[in-house]
Amino acid sequence: MLPPTIGGLTALKKLVIYQNRLTALPEEMSGLASLKFIDVHKNELTELPGCFGQLHALKVLRANANRLVGLSWLQPAPRLSWL
């Protein structure tokens, strides 16, 4: 699990955390206001945090090879152009 303090990295633009056997991501990621690219593929995630809908700068989400069962947060992510 990523530490909740990751939300304090407000200027972070790219986060690559693939192939780490992560089972969850913290809601505190909502603080990553500048995040444009996130790669979480090849983990063991069954869902993505609802806060992802608040990441308005997010353009690319790479989340394949997980165990995701839904993307209910997707609607509010207006700039997401690659999934």
N, C-alpha and C positions, 0 to 999 in steps of 0.2 A: 504494500500500500504506500502511496505517496504521502508525505507529511502534509498536514493541513496548512502549514506555512507556505506552501507553494502558491497560495492565493496572493501572497504579498509581492510576487514578481510581476508587477503591473506593466512593465515595459517589455516583457518576454514576447517575442514574435513567433518563435518556432519551438515546438516541444516534440522530441522524438523519444518515445519510451516503449518501443516495440520489443517483443519477445522477452518479457520479464515475469510472466506468470501472474500478472496482476488480476485480481478478481473484482476489484472495485476502484473507483476514482473518487476523490473527495469533493464534496459540494463546494468547498472553498476555492475550487478552480474558477468560480465565478469572478474572482478578482483579477483574472488574466485578461484584462480589457484590451490589450494590444495583440493578443494571440491571433495569428493568421493561419498557422499550419500546425496540425497536431497529428502525430502518427502513433497510434496505439495498437497496430495490428499484431497478430500472433501473441495475444495474451489470453486470459480466460474470463473475459468480461461477459456478463449476461445482460447488462444494461449500461447505458451512459448516463451520467448525472443530469438531472433536469436543468442544472445551471448552464449547460452547453447552449441552451437557447438564449442565454444572456450574453454570449460571446459574440457581439455584433461585428467584430472585425474578422471573425473566423471565415476563411475562404476554402480551406482544404482540410478534410477529415479523412484519415486513412484508418479504418477500423475493421478491415477484413480479417478472416481467420480468428474470430472470437466466437462466442456463443450468444450473440445478441438476439434478443427475442422481440425487440421493438425499438422504434425511434420516435417516441411520442413528443420529444422536445424539438424535433426537426422544423416544424412549422414556423417558430419565431426566429429562425436563423436566416435572415434575409440575404446575406452575402455568400452563403455557402454555395460554391460552384462545383465542387468535386467531392464525391463521397465514395 
